[in-house]
Amino acid sequence: MEKRDPLEAILATGMMVAFLALVGVVMLSVTTRFFLPFIVFSWTEETSRFLFIWVVALGAPCALKRGEFVSVDFLIRRFPRKVARGLQAAFSLVTGGFFLAVFWYSLQFARLGLLQMSPTMRIPMVFAYASMVVVSFFLALYAFRQGVLVFRKRSDAR
Amino acid sequence: MMALFLFLSFVVLLLLGFPVAFSLGVSSLFYLLVKGVPLSIIPQKMYSGIDSFVLLCIPAFIVAGNLMNTAGITRRIINFSNAIVGHIRGGLALANVAASMIFAGISGTALADTASIGAILIPAMKEEGYDADFSAAVTASSSTVGPIIPPSVPMIIVGTLTGLSVTRLFLAGAIPGVILGFSLMAITYYLSVKRNYPKEERLSLRAVFRTFLDASWALGMVVLILAGILGGIFTPTEASVVAVVYALLVGILVYRELRPSNIPRIVIESVRMTTSVMVLVGLARLFAWIITTERIPQLVAQGILSISTNPFVVILLINAILLFVGCFMETVAALVIFVPVLLPVAMKIGMDPIHFAVMVVLNLVIGLTTPPVGVCLFVAANIARISLGDLVKANIPFLLVLLAVLFLVSYCPPLSLTLPGLLR
């Protein structure tokens, strides 16, 4: 049933690479502090924060696809199945709409980053802010996809 | 008025089963639209909520824990605990609690603890003649030490919310966590004697030493994390990353149970799960911003302080609110909403914020073992193949112990404040 999803594979791989790079950067700052105390890297903290924000941006859409966002479901489990499924479809669409709006405003937010420079590395903040554009776009995409899937399943059942 | 609308829409969405993160986002969106606040505030607040050097230790601790778990460390920790306490009446049950305490020094969540220790010990306990509901109750309730003994995911969240030092918060949880563990051992022992549960054979000193050696690399990770952070050698973030590298090295080179081909899958699954928590934290920053502009914390403070200004009563009220919330809400979500709201009240009656933090986390962790929403109960009942109702009943004595420890921690600040006070 579960088809291979190349988009998810790309996002998840990107997330893993960013995470491993983050591990590498933090390890570099720890080891140099211990063994080469005369070398001080000032860029490691900022870099790891940038990488972390990208880890989240690339990973969250995959988490949405896998249904890993926590919810309180003790009430909905008592609902009739049809109602629960209708709610689920409606919620997916609301989530999609929400992140579509966030996407639009993230573009503005990222544009602010064109002129702003990061405090230590002096690179344009747009490289970090763009993560919000990416995460909201793909969250919206996967939310809509989920909504469509739920709808389709219902029509199949009839 | 608008604030009430914000809360109502949030609670309704939440109870209808909408994910917590999106309930926060969508109810905030309603508010912003009605108030006419420019929506560009959403990505801005979300970004600033996630952009934190401290938060990034959450995925790293989870990855390290899962790598170690795959490398067979849980089994070794259990064997070692069993070698030490197994010969006492109710040995396996006591070993369950002891293993939870050791495991707590590696993992930062209670759920990881229930799932990994429960998967091994619940079937083993049933086989030895322990009642299934008792086995599940011991597992679920003892896993609450996980987020109290450092490292602790909830404490990291509190640190990012309040700006308190995560190192100090970790230190603050150490003594209460150990007290919690030993109290649970006491009730376990009492019940085991009463019900005449079995004990294990006493091992020779040499055999005990052998299990210690076998577990030593796992125990080394506990020492690395705790001594590293608490001794001021690493920041919590650095410690979490060092733990990932340590887990990789031990898993591949020493225990040789971690196959390199499995590593990408473990990393992806563990990190992916935490990214959903980060989106929650980001959107909670937006929600919290609205709460602050609406001056909700002041209103709540006024409300509570109008009932009483007696610190004893106020602390009791805060505990009651948090226990109630903990029954329904997932820990991180409850923290991001209630810490900013309740902290001013606690400060007004002269509570130390660090003491407050330990109390809050303990309250919410207890909520993991209470119905209707107690994830540790769900997992334990599932492993033991018993109904939730039976488990809830069997868990009552343990719950009472947890509440007694909560009472102690609430009204005895030195338990939380002595260790952080030593740090200068």
HADDOCK unambig.tbl for C-alpha pairs under 7 A between the chains (distance, minus, plus):
assign (segid A and resid 12 and name CA) (segid B and resid 268 and name CA) 6.60 0.50 0.50
assign (segid A and resid 16 and name CA) (segid B and resid 267 and name CA) 6.88 0.50 0.50
assign (segid A and resid 16 and name CA) (segid B and resid 268 and name CA) 5.96 0.50 0.50
assign (segid A and resid 23 and name CA) (segid B and resid 241 and name CA) 5.73 0.50 0.50
assign (segid A and resid 26 and name CA) (segid B and resid 238 and name CA) 6.43 0.50 0.50
assign (segid A and resid 26 and name CA) (segid B and resid 241 and name CA) 6.88 0.50 0.50
assign (segid A and resid 27 and name CA) (segid B and resid 241 and name CA) 6.93 0.50 0.50
assign (segid A and resid 27 and name CA) (segid B and resid 242 and name CA) 6.76 0.50 0.50
assign (segid A and resid 49 and name CA) (segid B and resid 51 and name CA) 6.20 0.50 0.50
assign (segid A and resid 49 and name CA) (segid B and resid 52 and name CA) 6.30 0.50 0.50
assign (segid A and resid 49 and name CA) (segid B and resid 53 and name CA) 5.72 0.50 0.50
assign (segid A and resid 52 and name CA) (segid B and resid 56 and name CA) 6.41 0.50 0.50
assign (segid A and resid 53 and name CA) (segid B and resid 50 and name CA) 6.63 0.50 0.50
assign (segid A and resid 53 and name CA) (segid B and resid 51 and name CA) 6.31 0.50 0.50
assign (segid A and resid 56 and name CA) (segid B and resid 275 and name CA) 4.87 0.50 0.50
assign (segid A and resid 56 and name CA) (segid B and resid 278 and name CA) 6.77 0.50 0.50
assign (segid A and resid 59 and name CA) (segid B and resid 272 and name CA) 5.10 0.50 0.50
assign (segid A and resid 59 and name CA) (segid B and resid 275 and name CA) 5.75 0.50 0.50
assign (segid A and resid 60 and name CA) (segid B and resid 272 and name CA) 6.59 0.50 0.50
assign (segid A and resid 60 and name CA) (segid B and resid 275 and name CA) 5.09 0.50 0.50
assign (segid A and resid 60 and name CA) (segid B and resid 276 and name CA) 5.36 0.50 0.50
assign (segid A and resid 62 and name CA) (segid B and resid 272 and name CA) 6.91 0.50 0.50
assign (segid A and resid 63 and name CA) (segid B and resid 272 and name CA) 5.66 0.50 0.50
assign (segid A and resid 63 and name CA) (segid B and resid 273 and name CA) 6.14 0.50 0.50
assign (segid A and resid 63 and name CA) (segid B and resid 276 and name CA) 6.11 0.50 0.50
assign (segid A and resid 68 and name CA) (segid B and resid 273 and name CA) 6.31 0.50 0.50
assign (segid A and resid 68 and name CA) (segid B and resid 276 and name CA) 6.83 0.50 0.50
assign (segid A and resid 69 and name CA) (segid B and resid 19 and name CA) 5.90 0.50 0.50
assign (segid A and resid 69 and name CA) (segid B and resid 276 and name CA) 5.55 0.50 0.50
assign (segid A and resid 70 and name CA) (segid B and resid 19 and name CA) 5.49 0.50 0.50
assign (segid A and resid 70 and name CA) (segid B and resid 20 and name CA) 6.15 0.50 0.50
assign (segid A and resid 71 and name CA) (segid B and resid 17 and name CA) 5.67 0.50 0.50
assign (segid A and resid 71 and name CA) (segid B and resid 18 and name CA) 5.97 0.50 0.50
assign (segid A and resid 71 and name CA) (segid B and resid 19 and name CA) 4.09 0.50 0.50
assign (segid A and resid 71 and name CA) (segid B and resid 20 and name CA) 5.37 0.50 0.50
assign (segid A and resid 72 and name CA) (segid B and resid 14 and name CA) 6.34 0.50 0.50
assign (segid A and resid 72 and name CA) (segid B and resid 15 and name CA) 6.26 0.50 0.50
assign (segid A and resid 72 and name CA) (segid B and resid 17 and name CA) 5.19 0.50 0.50
assign (segid A and resid 73 and name CA) (segid B and resid 17 and name CA) 4.93 0.50 0.50
assign (segid A and resid 74 and name CA) (segid B and resid 372 and name CA) 6.77 0.50 0.50
assign (segid A and resid 74 and name CA) (segid B and resid 373 and name CA) 6.93 0.50 0.50
assign (segid A and resid 75 and name CA) (segid B and resid 15 and name CA) 6.59 0.50 0.50
assign (segid A and resid 75 and name CA) (segid B and resid 16 and name CA) 6.76 0.50 0.50
assign (segid A and resid 76 and name CA) (segid B and resid 16 and name CA) 5.99 0.50 0.50
assign (segid A and resid 76 and name CA) (segid B and resid 17 and name CA) 5.95 0.50 0.50
assign (segid A and resid 91 and name CA) (segid B and resid 18 and name CA) 6.61 0.50 0.50
assign (segid A and resid 95 and name CA) (segid B and resid 22 and name CA) 6.68 0.50 0.50
assign (segid A and resid 98 and name CA) (segid B and resid 26 and name CA) 6.62 0.50 0.50
assign (segid A and resid 102 and name CA) (segid B and resid 42 and name CA) 6.69 0.50 0.50
assign (segid A and resid 102 and name CA) (segid B and resid 43 and name CA) 6.45 0.50 0.50
assign (segid A and resid 105 and name CA) (segid B and resid 39 and name CA) 6.63 0.50 0.50
assign (segid A and resid 105 and name CA) (segid B and resid 40 and name CA) 4.99 0.50 0.50
assign (segid A and resid 105 and name CA) (segid B and resid 43 and name CA) 6.93 0.50 0.50
assign (segid A and resid 106 and name CA) (segid B and resid 40 and name CA) 6.89 0.50 0.50
assign (segid A and resid 106 and name CA) (segid B and resid 43 and name CA) 5.53 0.50 0.50
assign (segid A and resid 109 and name CA) (segid B and resid 40 and name CA) 6.56 0.50 0.50
assign (segid A and resid 109 and name CA) (segid B and resid 43 and name CA) 6.82 0.50 0.50
assign (segid A and resid 109 and name CA) (segid B and resid 44 and name CA) 6.76 0.50 0.50
assign (segid A and resid 132 and name CA) (segid B and resid 43 and name CA) 6.30 0.50 0.50
assign (segid A and resid 132 and name CA) (segid B and resid 47 and name CA) 6.95 0.50 0.50
